[in-house]
């Protein structure tokens, strides 16, 4: 999306984000980083690039 054309409140720091466990694939929605998954893996914000 071009700069300045973001959907209003789309990147609001107080809105919930979707996180995915990099080990087992569990998906959770949380306003803060969920920490460690029950399987022992770490969560990655799905909106962030893995590069």
N, C-alpha and C positions, 0 to 999 in steps of 0.2 A: 504494500500500500504506500503510495507516495507520501512524503513528509507533509504534515499539516492536514491530512485527510483521515486521521484516526477516528474510529467510532467513539463518540463521547462516552467517557468512563470505562472504556475498554481496557486501559492500562492503569486503572485506579489502584494504587498500592494497597488499599483496604479491601479490594474485591478478592474473592477466592480464586485460586489457581488450581490447575489440574496437574498432578504429579504421577509419574509412572515409575515403578520399581524396575531398575535395570537388570535385576536378576530373575524375578519370577513374572514380571509384567502386571502386577497388581496396580490398579488405578485408584487414586483417592483425590478428593477435592478438599482443599484446605486454604485458610487465609494466611497461614504461616507454613514454613517448611515442616513436613511431617516427621522428620528425623529418619530413623531406620525402620525398614519394613520388618514384619514378623519373621520373614525368611532369612533375615540378616543382611539383605541387600540394601543399597542406598536408593533414594528417590531422586528423580530428575524432573524438573519443571518441564512439562511437555511443550511449553511455548518457547523454550530455549533450544538453540541448535546444539547438537552433539559434537560439532566440529571444534 
